[in-house]
């Protein structure tokens, strides 16, 4: 089975796939020849929420070519569940988010995920479970474009510990929410976080 990719550029989605995704929204097909990610990024209107696709027989090869002129940053994070069945969310940069951070030298992705959750929320992870999904998003950094790949893991804690948001990381709040009270999160979060919540069975 071919590896297909969903890459977020702000609120826009760029698919690299061998089939059209099943979605109601209109999707615009792009040609990969002469495609420049930086030019494409600059042309996207602020606040637009459109879908684009490279329809290709070999998505993996196309993604590899796309990455060639970009800086790749690896990160990892966690969807943490308490013993009461509540989930941990953080409020950072005026949006709801999940704890995550960049891979440090010598670390494995799963180690990064646990470390970031513990540092950003002041808790101890009791159990790291399976990888839920990976997400990609694009942003400019200086004169280069960055593709950030984040691996997401399911985690559990003992009881439901008090959360201590890491203020120096710009985290204003950390809360436990149950599935029936994630409405505010859904209304004000990133598309990639929605993917993690779906993969984790929260939505």
Number of C-alpha atoms within 10 A of each C-alpha: 4 11 12 16 20 19 22 21 21 19 15 19 19 22 24 27 22 19 15 13 14 6 8 6 10 9 16 12 14 14 10 14 6 6 11 11 19 17 9 10 16 10 9 14 11 10 9 11 13 16 19 17 23 21 18 16 13 14 20 17 13 17 18 10 12 16 15 9 15 19 15 14 14 17 24 26 28 31 27 25 22 20 12 12 14 18 22 21 21 22 20 19 11 11 14 21 22 24 27 23 21 18 20 12 6 8 12 12 21 20 15 23 28 25 22 20 24 20 17 23 23 16 18 15 18 13 13 18 14 12 17 18 16 19 20 19 21 21 17 15 10 7 7 13 18 20 22 19 18 23 21 27 24 21 22 20 16 14 12 17 14 12 17 17 23 17 12 8 11 13 21 15 16 23 15 20 18 14 13 9 11 17 10 10 18 16 10 13 17 17 18 20 18 16 15 24 19 12 18 19 9 15 13
